[in-house]
Amino acid sequence: MTHCLIVGAGLAGAVYARQLAETGHDVDVIDKRDHIAGNCFDYVHETGVRVHRYGPHLFHTSNSRVVDWFSRFTDWVPYEHEVLARLPNGRLCPMPVNLDTVNAVFGTDLEHPEQVQALLAQKSVPRDRIVSADDYLLAHVGPELTNLFFRPYTAKMWGMDLSKIDAAVVRRLQIRTTRDKRYFPNDTFQALPAEGYTRAFERILDHDRIRVTLGKAFSKELAERYEVCFNSMPIDEYYDFDLGELPYRSIRFHLSAVAVEEAQPHATINYTDASPYTRETWWHTLPGHWLSKNSHVLRTIEEPCDYRVNGMERYYPIKTSDNLYDGVYDRYAERGASDEHTYFIGRCGTYQYLDMHQVINQSLVHVGKWLGMEP
């Protein structure tokens, strides 16, 4: 039996805590925030609507192991997410780009995937090498769609042009030649926790060998009291930034109550304009979120920014086309690998953009290796 410290009560920390506790280890979980669940945290607002404080968290995966593990702590409500983009003329069209998006932008009346493929091939600009997001999009959809949907959104979201962003950032957004409007068309399991994420986290952390302390910051002096530390804090901060800073984008979330008769029936609408805002989410449209129907519902509008001007809230690691910051992270990770007492976990600990299912899978694998349960 080992006395373990886990820094962070988010998804990675919760998975580690539960797995360690169930194998006989004592676990102390600390978090500097005043709540568990990390960025998955949700709550029921006084309007009777459940809201995700840190933006929409939509669970989707094809990994049955992840589904089976998380399903131990929650029931599910099926939900397949769809996103619309508002064009400059006010018209709404599907996002990512599909057949109907192409018709809306180009004024065409295409009906078949082959026609969309032919049009996009005509519009595309061949590139010798695909390095940046700009290269990828120009080669696949051409300048019109790139400049309408992706360039202004990217400038707001990442604070830099598409030409500076790694192509991997936009490869996640598949271009569809059919009318499929689903945001995650290839994932076999798509759902939301029936009672919310916070309730699921309460169940994960409900174990005799787990003790949670909120509002408590990490210190190396504290960690020295434990035999091992699994740490989800930013790895560069842990090492006092002595190899350089790893930058992140952050989000300001503007929550407001809107009269029901003025509310949108759509879950998420992306903005293509030059405003500083990227999208809006209408929480009452998500299943299991409109718990008490009153006169108002809730909308969150997102405003990306540098994390240093938003209370050091780190959300998205910045991935540039020259991989500059990955090199900085690699040097930190090499140092961390030689420390047999501290293991870095989660998005900030490993400087990766990870969806929820990826965090769960990564955590199950890595803690399993530590426990000797994984090869």
C-alpha positions in Angstrom: 0.0 0.0 0.0 1.3 3.4 -1.1 0.3 6.9 0.2 -0.3 8.9 -3.1 -0.8 12.5 -3.8 -2.9 13.5 -6.8 -2.8 17.1 -7.9 -6.0 18.1 -9.6 -9.5 16.7 -9.2 -10.3 16.8 -12.9 -10.7 13.9 -15.2 -7.1 12.6 -15.2 -6.8 13.0 -11.4 -10.2 11.3 -10.8 -9.3 8.3 -12.9 -5.9 7.8 -11.2 -7.5 8.3 -7.8 -10.2 5.6 -8.3 -7.8 3.1 -9.9 -5.3 3.5 -7.1 -7.9 3.3 -4.4 -9.4 0.2 -5.8 -6.1 -1.5 -5.8 -5.5 -0.8 -2.1 -3.6 2.5 -2.1 -4.4 5.6 0.0 -5.0 8.7 -2.1 -5.1 12.4 -1.2 -6.5 14.6 -4.0 -6.0 18.3 -3.9 -7.3 21.0 -6.2 -6.7 24.8 -6.0 -10.3 25.3 -7.3 -13.3 25.2 -5.0 -14.9 22.3 -6.9 -14.2 18.8 -8.3 -14.5 17.8 -11.9 -12.0 20.2 -13.4 -13.1 21.7 -16.7 -16.0 19.2 -16.8 -17.7 20.9 -13.8 -21.4 21.6 -14.3 -24.1 22.8 -12.0 -27.8 23.7 -12.1 -28.3 27.5 -12.4 -31.2 29.3 -10.6 -33.0 29.4 -13.9 -33.4 25.6 -13.7 -30.9 25.0 -16.5 -27.7 22.9 -16.1 -24.7 24.7 -17.4 -21.1 23.6 -18.0 -19.0 26.4 -16.4 -16.0 25.9 -18.8 -17.8 25.4 -22.0 -19.7 22.4 -23.6 -18.3 19.0 -22.7 -19.7 16.4 -25.1 -18.8 12.8 -24.5 -18.0 10.8 -27.6 -15.8 7.8 -28.3 -15.5 4.5 -30.0 -13.4 3.1 -27.2 -15.6 0.5 -25.4 -13.1 0.2 -22.5 -13.6 4.0 -21.8 -17.3 3.7 -22.0 -17.4 0.7 -19.7 -15.3 2.4 -17.1 -17.1 5.7 -17.1 -20.5 3.9 -17.1 -19.8 2.5 -13.7 -20.4 6.0 -12.3 -23.2 7.4 -14.5 -26.2 6.6 -16.6 -26.4 8.2 -20.0 -28.7 10.3 -22.2 -28.0 9.8 -25.9 -26.9 12.9 -27.7 -25.3 13.5 -31.1 -23.9 17.0 -31.3 -24.6 19.4 -34.3 -23.0 22.8 -34.9 -24.1 25.6 -37.1 -22.1 28.6 -38.4 -23.7 32.0 -38.9 -22.7 33.5 -42.3 -22.3 37.2 -42.8 -25.8 37.4 -44.3 -27.3 35.8 -41.1 -27.9 32.5 -42.7 -27.1 29.4 -40.6 -25.4 26.4 -42.2 -23.8 23.2 -41.0 -20.3 23.1 -39.6 -18.0 21.3 -40.3 -18.5 21.9 -44.0 -20.9 19.5 -45.7 -23.0 19.4 -48.9 -25.5 21.9 -47.6 -22.7 24.2 -46.4 -21.2 24.2 -49.9 -24.6 25.0 -51.5 -25.2 27.8 -49.0 -21.8 29.5 -49.7 -21.5 29.0 -53.5 -25.2 29.3 -54.4 -25.2 25.8 -56.0 -27.8 23.1 -55.9 -25.6 20.0 -55.5 -27.2 16.7 -54.6 -24.5 14.1 -54.6 -21.2 13.6 -52.9 -19.4 13.3 -56.2 -20.6 16.8 -57.2 -19.2 18.2 -53.9 -15.9 16.4 -54.4 -15.6 17.8 -57.9 -16.4 21.4 -56.8 -13.9 21.3 -53.9 -11.3 19.9 -56.3 -11.9 22.8 -58.6 -11.6 25.3 -55.7 -8.6 23.7 -54.0 -5.1 25.0 -54.2 -2.5 22.2 -54.4 0.4 22.4 -51.9 3.7 20.6 -52.2 3.8 19.9 -48.5 1.1 20.0 -45.8 2.7 21.6 -42.8 0.3 24.4 -41.6 -3.4 24.5 -41.1 -3.4 26.9 -44.0 -1.7 24.4 -46.3 -4.2 21.7 -45.3 -7.4 23.8 -45.8 -6.3 25.4 -49.1 -5.5 21.9 -50.4 -8.8 20.5 -49.4 -11.5 23.2 -49.6 -9.8 26.2 -51.3 -9.6 29.9 -50.4 -13.3 30.8 -50.2 -14.3 28.3 -47.5 -10.9 28.7 -45.8 -11.3 32.5 -45.5 -14.9 32.4 -44.5 -15.0 29.7 -41.9 -11.5 29.0 -40.7 -9.2 32.0 -41.0 -11.2 34.5 -38.9 -12.2 31.8 -36.4 -8.6 30.6 -36.0 -7.3 34.2 -35.6 -9.7 34.6 -32.7 -9.3 31.2 -31.2 -5.5 30.9 -31.4 -4.4 34.5 -31.7 -2.4 33.8 -34.9 -3.0 33.1 -38.6 -3.7 29.7 -40.1 -0.2 29.7 -41.6 1.3 29.6 -38.1 -0.9 26.7 -36.8 0.0 23.0 -37.1 -2.1 21.2 -39.7 -3.1 18.7 -37.0 -5.3 21.3 -35.3 -7.7 21.4 -38.3 -7.4 17.8 -39.5 -9.8 17.0 -36.6 -12.6 18.8 -38.6 -13.4 16.5 -41.4 -14.9 17.9 -44.6 -18.1 16.0 -45.5 -19.5 15.6 -49.0 -22.8 14.3 -47.8 -25.6 15.9 -45.7 -24.4 14.3 -42.5 -24.6 17.2 -39.9 -23.2 15.3 -36.9 -20.1 16.8 -35.4 -18.7 13.4 -34.4 -20.0 11.2 -37.2 -17.5 8.3 -36.7 -17.9 7.8 -32.9 -20.1 4.8 -32.0 -20.9 6.1 -28.5 -22.2 9.7 -28.0 -24.1 10.7 -24.9 -24.2 13.0 -21.9 -24.2 12.0 -18.2 -27.8 11.7 -17.1 -27.2 13.7 -13.9 -24.3 15.8 -15.1 -20.6 15.5 -15.0 -20.2 16.8 -11.4 -22.4 14.0 -10.1 -20.4 11.4 -12.0 -17.2 12.8 -10.5 -18.7 12.6 -7.0 -19.3 8.9 -7.5 -15.8 8.3 -8.9 -14.2 10.0 -5.9 -16.5 8.3 -3.4 -14.2 5.7 -2.0 -13.0 5.0 1.6 -9.3 5.3 0.5 -9.8 8.7 -1.3 -9.7 12.0 0.5 -10.4 15.2 -1.5 -9.3 18.7 -0.3 -10.4 21.7 -2.4 -9.0 25.2 -2.4 -5.5 23.8 -1.8 -2.6 24.7 -4.0 0.3 22.3 -4.7 3.8 22.8 -3.2 6.9 20.7 -3.5 7.1 20.6 0.3 3.6 19.0 0.4 4.6 16.4 -2.2 7.6 15.4 -0.2 5.2 13.9 2.5 4.0 11.3 0.0 5.6 8.3 -1.6 4.4 9.2 -5.1 2.8 12.2 -6.7 0.6 12.2 -9.9 0.5 15.8 -10.9 -1.8 17.4 -13.5 -0.4 20.9 -13.0 1.4 22.6 -16.0 4.8 20.9 -16.3 6.6 24.2 -17.0 5.1 25.8 -13.9 6.3 22.9 -11.8 9.9 23.5 -13.0 9.6 27.3 -12.5 9.6 27.9 -16.3 13.4 27.5 -16.3 13.4 25.9 -19.8 10.9 28.4 -21.2 7.1 28.9 -21.0 4.6 26.7 -22.7 1.8 29.0 -24.0 -1.9 28.3 -23.9 -5.1 29.9 -25.1 -7.8 30.5 -22.6 -11.5 31.4 -22.9 -13.7 34.0 -21.2 -17.1 32.6 -20.7 -20.0 35.1 -20.9 -23.1 33.6 -19.3 -26.4 35.3 -19.7 -30.1 34.6 -19.2 -32.3 35.0 -22.2 -36.1 35.0 -22.4 -37.4 31.7 -23.7 -39.2 33.3 -26.7 -35.9 34.8 -27.8 -33.8 31.7 -27.4 -32.2 29.7 -30.3 -33.3 26.0 -30.8 -29.7 25.1 -31.7 -27.0 23.9 -29.3 -24.0 25.6 -30.7 -23.6 28.4 -33.3 -20.1 29.4 -34.5 -19.4 33.0 -35.5 -17.7 33.8 -38.9 -17.5 37.6 -38.2 -14.7 39.8 -37.0 -15.9 40.1 -33.4 -13.7 38.7 -30.6 -16.3 35.9 -30.0 -16.2 32.5 -31.5 -19.4 30.7 -30.6 -22.5 30.5 -28.4 -24.0 27.5 -26.6 -27.7 27.3 -25.6 -27.7 24.9 -22.6 -31.5 24.2 -22.6 -31.2 22.4 -25.9 -29.0 19.6 -24.5 -30.9 16.6 -23.2 -31.1 16.5 -19.4 -30.2 20.1 -19.0 -33.5 22.0 -18.9 -34.6 20.7 -15.5 -37.1 23.3 -14.5 -38.8 25.3 -17.3 -39.0 28.9 -16.3 -39.2 32.2 -18.2 -35.5 32.3 -19.1 -32.8 29.9 -20.4 -29.0 30.3 -20.5 -26.5 31.1 -23.2 -22.7 31.1 -23.0 -20.7 33.2 -25.5 -17.0 32.4 -25.7 -14.2 34.9 -26.1 -10.7 33.4 -26.6 -7.7 35.1 -25.0 -4.2 34.6 -23.8 -4.2 32.6 -20.5 -2.1 35.2 -18.8 -4.9 37.8 -19.0 -7.5 35.3 -17.7 -6.3 34.3 -14.3 -3.8 31.8 -15.7 -6.6 29.5 -16.8 -5.0 27.2 -19.3 -7.3 25.5 -21.8 -5.7 24.8 -25.2 -2.0 24.1 -25.7 -0.7 26.1 -28.7 0.6 23.9 -31.5 2.5 25.8 -34.1 3.5 24.7 -37.6 7.2 24.8 -36.6 6.6 22.6 -33.5 8.5 25.2 -31.4 6.7 24.6 -28.2 6.6 20.8 -28.6 10.4 21.0 -28.4 10.2 22.9 -25.2 7.8 20.4 -23.7 10.0 17.5 -24.8 12.8 18.9 -22.7 10.6 19.3 -19.7 9.2 15.7 -20.2 12.8 14.3 -20.4 13.5 15.9 -17.1 10.3 14.6 -15.6 11.0 11.1 -16.8 14.0 10.8 -14.5 11.9 11.6 -11.4 10.7 8.4 -9.9 8.6 10.3 -7.4 6.5 12.6 -9.6 4.5 11.6 -12.7 2.8 14.3 -14.9 -0.7 13.6 -16.1 -3.6 15.1 -18.0 -3.7 17.9 -20.6 -1.5 20.4 -18.8 0.9 17.8 -17.4 1.6 16.4 -20.9 0.9 19.6 -22.9 -1.6 17.9 -25.2 -5.0 18.8 -26.5 -7.1 15.8 -25.3 -10.7 15.0 -25.5 -12.4 13.5 -22.5 -12.3 9.9 -23.8 -8.6 10.3 -24.6 -7.9 11.6 -21.0 -9.7 8.6 -19.6 -7.9 6.1 -21.8 -4.5 7.6 -21.3 -5.0 7.7 -17.6 -6.2 4.0 -17.4 -3.2 2.9 -19.4 -0.6 4.9 -17.5 -1.9 4.2 -14.0 -2.2 0.6 -15.1 1.4 0.5 -16.0 2.4 2.0 -12.7 0.3 -0.6 -10.9 1.8 -3.4 -13.1 -1.5 -4.2 -14.6 -0.7 -3.0 -18.2 2.2 -4.2 -20.4 
